[in-house]
Amino acid sequence: MAVSIAVYKQWIPNTNFENASNWDKDRIPCANDVVLFKDNKVISVFVQSTHSLKDVYLPLNGEFIMASGAGFEAFDGSLDPGCDTGSEVMFTDAEEYKWHDPALWHAASSLEDLEQGKYLFSVDEERVPCQHDDVIFQPETSFRVNIDSSEQMIHLQSISIMGQKFTSNEALAEYMQSGSAKLQFHGNGTFQVLNDRCADKSGCDCGNAKVSFPARICAALLGDSGDRCPALECKNPLQPVGHCCTICGAIISLEYTPQFDIGRYRNRLLHAFLTLPKYAGVQMAISKVQKGQSFLGLVPRGSVPVIQIVLIDDKAGSRMGTNAEQLAEDIMNDMAEHGASYGIVMDNVQVATSSMLGGHSVDGRTIVEAVFGLLLGLLVIGVMLLLCRKGTIR
């Protein structure tokens, strides 16, 4: 279960008429074309400008949202450069777009960053909107998204659709009964807006573990067979909590006190390290996760919240993850000097190639458990030898 800093999440695909990727010819229809919409497909299409077309076959259940001055007109036979020979151009199917597919969302810490394309990197579970996130479907865009959910109720901070922001369940429920909403959303999911910011400075529950992560989120991202993870060339690939695929790079786990502020510490890492030219290709995800524990590495004993820092880079081949490892080493050294002032009480690092930090390391608790286990084993052996000498057991 992952815990994240609340951010803005923006839906990527659209069903706009002027989006070339929505057409089977990978181009916008021109004057000599016959435009085809499958009659059995439900669709909402935003049209930004006026189009002259030879013929149009419309769907039985759909809508066209016209921008000011936009529309369709019959082709008058005049020359249309680049459209000498007309053809049939089919609008492609938009049914496959799923709410729980992490690849279909952009995330940013502010609306300004979202507009400038300064997107956040995060583990897959948190790429899908969390319950304290503001969700945005861009103004002047149409879309269709499958909101099937095992929990049915999808919790959000707020949701903006066609320029209208919904922060109350009453207004949102009224909109979801509209004809446009029924064309935009399909599936058994229902939205509930919380309009309640996270009050825990170390992070709040994302909520996506309730949708059967990794079953639903990873299946949407990787396919039901789960065989779409990228090929890795590093030794000992790592599996971050909340991520669908293993990575090359590094994972740092932190234990913390009530003083710890995840936003403040994230800003320190961003300004002290990620702005350095040598780390220009490194991406960082930081969040609170529930990390499983075991006694002596064998007996499960529940989980504890830790801060997980995931580092990857843009290196390829045998150098994949090496810059991320170097950054992990710098962060660990910085924690040794300044960690206490941020409320960090224990740290642990794992790297994927064992090239610099010695591979998978162990933290203080693991060492204590190992020593305790050895002492316990020696004690048991000693008791058994004593009982053997007394003749109690043979």
C-alpha positions as CSV (number, residue, x, y, z in Angstrom):
1,M,0.0,0.0,0.0
2,A,1.5,3.3,-1.1
3,V,1.2,6.7,0.4
4,S,1.8,9.8,-1.7
5,I,2.0,13.6,-1.7
6,A,-1.2,14.9,-3.2
7,V,-0.7,16.1,-6.8
8,Y,-2.5,17.0,-10.0
9,K,-3.2,14.1,-12.3
10,Q,-4.1,14.8,-16.0
11,W,-5.7,12.3,-18.3
12,I,-3.7,12.0,-21.5
13,P,-5.7,10.4,-24.4
14,N,-8.5,12.4,-26.1
15,T,-11.1,11.7,-28.8
16,N,-10.7,15.1,-30.6
17,F,-11.5,15.2,-34.3
18,E,-8.2,17.0,-34.9
19,N,-6.0,14.4,-33.2
20,A,-4.4,12.4,-36.0
21,S,-3.8,9.4,-33.8
22,N,-7.6,8.9,-33.5
23,W,-7.8,8.0,-37.2
24,D,-6.8,4.7,-38.9
25,K,-4.8,6.6,-41.5
26,D,-2.9,8.5,-38.8
27,R,-4.0,11.8,-40.3
28,I,-6.9,14.2,-40.0
29,P,-9.5,13.7,-42.7
30,C,-9.4,16.1,-45.7
31,A,-11.9,17.3,-48.2
32,N,-11.9,14.3,-50.6
33,D,-12.3,11.8,-47.8
34,V,-15.3,9.8,-46.7
35,V,-15.3,9.9,-42.8
36,L,-16.6,6.7,-41.1
37,F,-17.7,6.3,-37.4
38,K,-18.6,2.8,-36.4
39,D,-22.4,2.7,-35.9
40,N,-22.2,0.5,-32.8
41,K,-19.6,2.5,-30.9
42,V,-20.4,5.1,-28.3
43,I,-18.3,8.2,-28.7
44,S,-17.9,11.9,-27.8
45,V,-15.9,14.0,-30.2
46,F,-14.7,17.6,-29.8
47,V,-14.3,19.5,-33.0
48,Q,-12.0,22.6,-32.9
49,S,-12.4,24.0,-36.4
50,T,-14.5,23.8,-39.7
51,H,-13.9,20.8,-41.9
52,S,-14.9,20.3,-45.5
53,L,-15.7,16.6,-46.2
54,K,-17.0,14.5,-49.0
55,D,-19.2,12.4,-46.8
56,V,-19.7,11.5,-43.1
57,Y,-21.2,8.3,-41.6
58,L,-22.2,9.1,-38.0
59,P,-22.4,6.7,-35.0
60,L,-25.9,5.7,-33.7
61,N,-25.0,6.9,-30.1
62,G,-22.6,9.8,-29.8
63,E,-22.1,13.5,-29.7
64,F,-20.0,16.2,-31.5
65,I,-19.0,19.1,-29.3
66,M,-18.3,22.1,-31.5
67,A,-15.9,24.9,-30.5
68,S,-16.9,28.4,-31.5
69,G,-17.0,28.7,-35.3
70,A,-16.3,24.9,-35.8
71,G,-18.4,22.6,-37.9
72,F,-18.7,20.5,-41.1
73,E,-19.5,21.5,-44.6
74,A,-20.0,19.6,-47.9
75,F,-16.9,19.4,-50.2
76,D,-17.5,21.9,-53.0
77,G,-14.9,20.3,-55.4
78,S,-12.3,23.0,-54.9
79,L,-8.6,22.1,-54.7
80,D,-7.4,20.9,-51.3
81,P,-3.6,20.6,-51.3
82,G,-2.4,17.2,-50.2
83,C,-5.9,15.6,-50.6
84,D,-5.9,14.8,-54.4
85,T,-7.1,11.3,-53.9
86,G,-9.8,10.8,-51.3
87,S,-10.2,7.6,-49.3
88,E,-12.2,6.2,-46.4
89,V,-10.9,7.3,-43.1
90,M,-12.1,5.5,-40.0
91,F,-12.3,6.9,-36.4
92,T,-10.5,4.4,-34.2
93,D,-11.9,2.6,-31.2
94,A,-11.6,4.4,-27.8
95,E,-13.0,1.6,-25.7
96,E,-9.7,0.3,-24.5
97,Y,-8.6,3.3,-22.5
98,K,-8.8,2.4,-18.8
99,W,-8.8,4.6,-15.7
100,H,-6.4,2.3,-13.9
101,D,-3.7,2.3,-16.6
102,P,-0.7,4.3,-15.2
103,A,0.5,5.1,-18.7
104,L,-2.5,7.2,-19.4
105,W,-1.8,9.9,-16.8
106,H,0.5,12.8,-16.3
107,A,1.3,14.0,-12.8
108,A,2.7,17.3,-11.5
109,S,3.0,19.1,-8.2
110,S,1.3,22.2,-9.5
111,L,-1.0,23.4,-12.4
112,E,1.9,25.5,-13.7
113,D,4.2,22.4,-13.8
114,L,1.4,20.5,-15.5
115,E,1.1,23.1,-18.3
116,Q,4.9,23.3,-18.7
117,G,5.3,19.5,-19.0
118,K,7.3,19.2,-15.7
119,Y,5.9,15.8,-14.8
120,L,6.6,13.8,-11.7
121,F,8.0,10.2,-11.7
122,S,6.3,7.8,-9.3
123,V,5.7,4.1,-8.8
124,D,2.9,2.7,-10.9
125,E,0.4,2.4,-8.1
126,E,0.6,6.2,-7.5
127,R,0.6,7.2,-11.2
128,V,-3.2,6.4,-11.2
129,P,-5.1,9.2,-9.3
130,C,-5.0,8.8,-5.5
131,Q,-7.8,9.9,-3.1
132,H,-6.2,13.2,-2.3
133,D,-5.3,14.1,-5.9
134,D,-7.0,16.7,-8.2
135,V,-7.9,15.0,-11.5
136,I,-8.1,17.1,-14.7
137,F,-9.6,16.3,-18.1
138,Q,-8.3,19.1,-20.2
139,P,-10.7,21.8,-21.4
140,E,-11.7,21.7,-25.1
141,T,-11.0,17.9,-25.3
142,S,-13.4,15.0,-25.5
143,F,-12.6,11.5,-24.1
144,R,-13.9,8.1,-23.3
145,V,-12.6,6.1,-20.3
146,N,-13.4,2.8,-18.7
147,I,-13.9,3.3,-14.9
148,D,-14.4,-0.3,-13.9
149,S,-13.2,-0.7,-10.3
150,S,-13.2,-3.7,-7.9
151,E,-14.1,-1.2,-5.2
152,Q,-16.6,0.6,-7.5
153,M,-16.1,3.9,-5.5
154,I,-13.2,5.9,-6.8
155,H,-12.2,8.5,-4.2
156,L,-10.7,11.8,-5.4
157,Q,-9.9,15.3,-4.0
158,S,-11.6,16.9,-7.0
159,I,-12.3,16.3,-10.7
160,S,-12.4,18.9,-13.6
161,I,-14.2,18.0,-16.8
162,M,-14.5,20.3,-19.8
163,G,-13.3,23.3,-17.7
164,Q,-15.8,22.6,-14.8
165,K,-14.3,21.7,-11.5
166,F,-16.4,19.4,-9.2
167,T,-15.7,19.6,-5.4
168,S,-19.0,18.4,-4.1
169,N,-20.6,15.0,-4.6
170,E,-24.0,16.5,-5.3
171,A,-22.9,18.5,-8.3
172,L,-20.7,15.7,-9.6
173,A,-23.6,13.1,-9.3
174,E,-25.8,15.5,-11.2
175,Y,-23.3,15.8,-14.0
176,M,-22.7,12.0,-14.2
177,Q,-26.4,11.6,-15.1
178,S,-26.0,13.9,-18.1
179,G,-25.8,12.5,-21.6
180,S,-22.3,13.8,-22.1
181,A,-21.0,12.0,-19.0
182,K,-22.5,8.7,-20.1
183,L,-20.6,9.0,-23.4
184,Q,-17.3,10.0,-21.6
185,F,-17.3,7.4,-18.8
186,H,-18.3,3.7,-18.9
187,G,-18.0,0.8,-16.5
188,N,-19.2,0.2,-12.9
189,G,-17.1,2.8,-11.1
190,T,-18.5,5.7,-9.2
191,F,-16.7,8.9,-8.2
192,Q,-16.7,10.4,-4.8
193,V,-14.9,13.7,-4.2
194,L,-13.4,14.2,-0.7
195,N,-12.5,17.9,-1.0
196,D,-10.2,17.2,2.0
197,R,-6.4,17.8,1.8
198,C,-4.0,15.3,3.4
199,A,-3.3,16.4,7.0
200,D,-0.4,14.1,7.7
201,K,2.9,15.8,6.8
202,S,4.5,12.4,6.3
203,G,1.9,11.5,3.6
204,C,-1.6,10.0,3.4
205,D,-2.9,6.7,2.0
206,C,-3.1,6.8,-1.8
207,G,-6.0,4.3,-1.7
208,N,-5.1,2.4,-4.9
209,A,-4.1,-0.8,-3.0
210,K,-7.9,-1.2,-2.6
211,V,-8.3,-1.7,-6.4
212,S,-6.4,-5.0,-6.2
213,F,-2.9,-3.7,-6.9
214,P,-1.1,-5.2,-8.7
215,A,-3.9,-7.2,-10.3
216,R,-5.9,-4.3,-11.9
217,I,-3.3,-1.6,-12.3
218,C,-0.5,-3.8,-13.5
219,A,-2.9,-5.8,-15.8
220,A,-4.0,-2.5,-17.4
221,L,-0.3,-1.4,-17.8
222,L,1.3,-4.7,-18.8
223,G,-1.6,-6.7,-20.2
224,D,-3.2,-9.7,-18.5
225,S,-0.1,-11.8,-19.1
226,G,2.1,-9.2,-17.5
227,D,4.9,-9.7,-20.0
228,R,5.5,-6.1,-21.1
229,C,8.2,-5.1,-18.6
230,P,11.3,-3.6,-20.2
231,A,14.4,-5.8,-20.6
232,L,17.0,-5.0,-18.0
233,E,20.8,-5.6,-18.2
234,C,21.7,-4.9,-14.5
235,K,22.5,-7.5,-11.9
236,N,19.9,-8.0,-9.2
237,P,17.0,-5.9,-10.5
238,L,15.0,-4.3,-7.7
239,Q,11.3,-4.4,-7.1
240,P,10.0,-1.2,-5.5
241,V,6.8,-1.4,-3.4
242,G,3.9,-0.3,-5.6
243,H,5.7,-0.8,-8.9
244,C,4.7,-3.3,-11.6
245,C,8.2,-4.0,-13.0
246,T,11.7,-4.4,-11.6
247,I,14.2,-1.6,-12.1
248,C,17.9,-0.8,-12.5
249,G,19.0,1.8,-10.0
250,A,18.5,2.1,-6.3
251,I,15.9,2.0,-3.6
252,I,16.4,3.8,-0.3
253,S,14.2,3.0,2.7
254,L,13.9,5.4,5.7
255,E,12.4,5.1,9.1
256,Y,11.3,8.4,10.6
257,T,10.0,10.3,13.6
258,P,6.8,12.4,13.9
259,Q,9.1,15.4,13.0
260,F,9.5,14.0,9.4
261,D,7.9,16.1,6.6
262,I,7.9,14.3,3.3
263,G,7.4,17.5,1.2
264,R,10.2,19.3,3.0
265,Y,12.6,16.4,2.5
266,R,11.6,15.9,-1.1
267,N,12.4,19.6,-1.7
268,R,15.8,19.1,-0.1
269,L,16.7,16.2,-2.4
270,L,15.4,18.0,-5.5
271,H,17.4,21.2,-4.8
272,A,20.5,19.7,-3.3
273,F,21.0,16.8,-5.8
274,L,18.5,16.6,-8.7
275,T,19.5,20.1,-10.0
276,L,23.1,19.0,-10.4
277,P,24.1,18.6,-14.1
278,K,25.6,15.1,-13.4
279,Y,22.1,13.9,-12.3
280,A,20.2,15.5,-15.2
281,G,19.0,12.1,-16.4
282,V,18.0,10.7,-13.0
283,Q,14.3,10.4,-11.9
284,M,13.2,10.2,-8.3
285,A,10.0,8.9,-6.7
286,I,9.5,9.4,-2.9
287,S,6.5,8.1,-1.0
288,K,5.5,6.3,2.2
289,V,4.9,2.6,1.8
290,Q,3.9,-0.3,4.0
291,K,6.9,-2.6,4.0
292,G,6.5,-6.2,5.1
293,Q,8.6,-7.5,7.9
294,S,9.7,-11.0,8.9
295,F,11.5,-12.5,11.9
296,L,14.9,-14.0,10.9
297,G,13.8,-13.5,7.3
298,L,11.4,-16.4,7.6
299,V,8.3,-15.7,9.8
300,P,6.1,-12.8,8.6
301,R,5.3,-10.3,11.3
302,G,3.2,-7.6,9.6
303,S,4.3,-4.4,8.1
304,V,5.6,-0.9,9.1
305,P,5.4,2.4,7.3
306,V,8.7,3.5,5.7
307,I,9.7,6.3,3.3
308,Q,10.7,4.7,0.0
309,I,12.9,6.6,-2.4
310,V,13.2,5.1,-5.9
311,L,16.0,6.2,-8.2
312,I,16.3,5.4,-11.9
313,D,18.3,7.0,-14.8
314,D,18.4,7.2,-18.6
315,K,21.6,5.2,-19.0
316,A,21.4,2.2,-21.3
317,G,23.1,-1.2,-21.5
318,S,25.6,-2.2,-18.8
319,R,25.5,1.4,-17.5
320,M,21.8,1.3,-16.8
321,G,21.2,2.5,-13.2
322,T,24.8,3.6,-12.5
323,N,24.0,7.3,-12.1
324,A,21.0,6.4,-9.9
325,E,23.4,4.4,-7.7
326,Q,25.8,7.3,-7.5
327,L,23.0,9.6,-6.4
328,A,21.9,7.0,-3.8
329,E,25.4,7.1,-2.3
330,D,25.4,10.9,-2.1
331,I,22.0,10.8,-0.5
332,M,23.1,8.2,2.1
333,N,26.2,10.3,2.9
334,D,24.0,13.4,3.3
335,M,21.6,11.5,5.6
336,A,24.5,10.5,7.8
337,E,25.2,14.2,8.4
338,H,21.8,15.8,8.2
339,G,19.2,13.0,8.5
340,A,18.5,13.6,12.2
341,S,17.5,17.2,11.6
342,Y,14.8,15.9,9.2
343,G,13.5,13.3,11.5
344,I,15.2,10.3,9.9
345,V,16.3,7.6,12.4
346,M,17.4,4.7,10.2
347,D,18.2,4.2,6.5
348,N,18.8,1.3,4.2
349,V,19.8,1.2,0.5
350,Q,19.5,-1.4,-2.2
351,V,21.2,-1.1,-5.6
352,A,20.7,-3.2,-8.7
353,T,24.3,-3.7,-10.0
354,S,26.4,-4.1,-6.9
355,S,29.0,-1.9,-8.6
356,M,29.4,0.8,-5.9
357,L,27.4,0.1,-2.8
358,G,27.9,-3.6,-2.4
359,G,24.6,-4.8,-3.7
360,H,21.6,-5.5,-1.4
361,S,22.5,-4.0,2.0
362,V,20.9,-4.8,5.3
363,D,19.7,-2.3,7.9
364,G,20.3,-2.1,11.6
365,R,17.1,-4.1,12.5
366,T,18.1,-6.9,10.2
367,I,21.5,-7.2,11.8
368,V,20.0,-7.2,15.3
369,E,17.5,-10.0,14.3
370,A,20.4,-12.0,12.8
371,V,22.5,-11.7,16.0
372,F,19.4,-12.5,18.2
373,G,18.6,-15.5,16.1
374,L,22.2,-16.8,16.4
375,L,22.1,-16.4,20.2
376,L,18.7,-18.1,20.4
377,G,20.1,-21.0,18.4
378,L,23.1,-21.3,20.6
379,L,20.9,-21.2,23.7
380,V,18.6,-24.0,22.4
381,I,21.7,-26.1,21.6
382,G,23.1,-25.5,25.1
383,V,19.8,-26.5,26.8
384,M,19.6,-29.6,24.7
385,L,23.2,-30.6,25.6
386,L,22.4,-30.0,29.3
387,L,19.3,-32.2,29.2
388,C,21.3,-34.9,27.4
389,R,23.9,-34.9,30.2
390,K,21.2,-35.2,32.8
391,G,19.6,-38.1,30.9
392,T,16.3,-36.2,30.4
393,I,16.6,-36.6,26.6
394,R,18.7,-38.8,24.3
